[in-house]
Amino acid sequence: MADPILEIHALDVRYGQSHILQGVDLVVGAEPLALIGRNGMGKTTLCNAITGLVPSFGGTINLAGSDINGHRPYEIARAGIGYVPQGRRVFPSLSVDEHLRMVAGKNGSGWTIKKVYELFPPLAARRKNGATQLSGGEQQMLAIARALLLNPRLLIMDEPSEGLAPIVVEHLIEVLRNVTTEGVGLLLVEQNLGVATSVADRIAIMVTGRIALETTAEALLADEASQRRYLGVSAQIESPRDNAPAVS
């Protein structure tokens, strides 16, 4: 892959005696990449290692050719990685507008508060509301908007559809497609196979801390044996509108 945004090689992460990530190799380029797998396979640990929230035991993490492994989380954010963690992690004491002003740049270029309000009209309507007054879908919008205001080269999203109604998930899919057309790379960690394959053509499957398979959305959806082997899901994959089953 020419000029990758993110390139990970032989990444190891340990928690005490537990070897969580074991020689992970992964490349994210201009097209979105979805990472899927069952619970406990190490997907969130990978997100946390990339963003500097947990230390690595070995390996390399390069962002646009620069080594960021071992850097502090705020340095990695400034280097160009926006992170939308599992569970949204919004601040209960801050309003929508306060969340956004906290991270917005001063030069008015790239992603601005005005632009994210245009992307998420419900946030504009509730800009003075506290984060806990928002619905789950609105909180997810806020978490995405907050990450975009960092003007990232790469957006990492950990299970963004978790707990959301199917109609909200459909809107989320459309938003992610729009974001990728703005030149932002996307690493999507998803528990919903329907969402993952709707957003990304490239799919990586993690099994016990390793990348077990890299394939395409079309090939995976046609391969019932791989779905059962790696994900433990039935052959029948529903669309997000039909409330697709969780696989992570």
Helices and strands as residue ranges (DSSP letters): E 6-15, E 18-28, E 33-36, H 43-50, E 58-63, E 66-67, H 73-79, E 81-84, H 96-103, H 113-119, H 121-125, G 131-133, H 136-148, E 154-158, H 166-180, E 185-189, H 193-199, E 202-207, E 210-216, H 217-222, H 224-226, I 227-231, G 240-242
